């Protein structure tokens, strides 16, 4: 069985997933040694059935919205099932693009670990949270993962989303750390293996569009921005008064994305009609063709 890279996504991030899949094969010297598959939110009836229901997140009860930008994230835990609990899998977010050769990661010695990933940054990382946006998985050791069952436990308030998504429910002895280059958070240099445009508000293909994701608003006395976020959400809804996506602070990462998009357009991975549909849906910045022309 070939190792497989799984990209989990939804309709809002489908374009990114297509570009990600292309980059993985195009940047590898051994593209025939691994498979790439999408796991799509639209195909998961158990997720659609929970629309509008309360689930447990960071000790609070939140409403599940299938239309949220990141409604696909629980699908990070589905690859072992899809592999029949055999072999090796890599699961990545749809806003992650190959700069280096992913076969180097897929083929590495896991030294007995069931999971390899990197730590989260900032306060969450200091609290022991792990970044599951890139996980190298030994599927045979993860027979206890059942995505649908675990997802449903959140709605019975038996499982907290943040504990689940941060791997706090796993035996830490089964987890080893990856080098940051394999999940490079908004950082691009000669060592980057997988570039992750993880800061949602500055994703290069979204500049100027209205924000369409729910910001974290865990109850904390400090910083007070969490109070304002809760108040804004109560008064204006999940996305009301949330502002617009901003330009990425690193022009090199914007160039990287649009060079990849141009490559995919030229090779037929995406079409001009598809891009126009994505712009109309506000999933892609409206000046995309102007940016592509200036990058020519």
TAKANOR-V647010 format. One record per pair of residues at least 12 apart in sequence whose C-alpha atoms are under 6 Angstrom apart, sorted by the first residue. I is the first residue (numbers start at 1). J is the second residue. If there is no record, write none. Layout:
I J
I J
This chain:
2 34
3 34
3 88
3 89
4 34
4 35
4 36
4 89
5 36
5 89
5 90
5 91
6 36
6 37
6 38
6 91
7 38
7 39
7 91
7 92
7 93
7 94
8 38
8 39
8 40
8 93
9 40
9 72
9 94
10 40
10 41
10 72
12 283
16 94
16 95
17 94
20 97
23 98
24 98
27 101
28 101
41 72
51 64
51 65
52 64
55 154
55 155
56 154
56 157
56 160
57 160
57 161
57 162
58 162
68 213
69 213
77 147
78 147
80 139
85 139
85 140
86 139
86 140
87 139
88 137
88 138
88 139
89 136
89 137
90 135
90 136
90 137
91 134
91 135
92 133
92 134
93 133
95 196
95 197
96 195
96 196
97 194
97 195
98 194
99 193
99 194
100 193
113 174
113 175
114 137
114 138
114 141
114 174
115 136
115 137
115 175
116 135
116 136
116 175
116 176
116 177
116 178
117 135
117 177
117 178
118 131
118 177
118 178
119 131
129 166
130 166
181 193
182 194
183 196
184 196
185 198
201 245
201 246
202 245
202 246
202 247
202 248
204 248
204 254
205 284
205 285
206 245
206 284
206 285
207 245
207 246
207 247
207 285
208 244
208 245
209 244
209 245
210 244
211 242
211 243
211 244
211 245
212 239
214 238
217 229
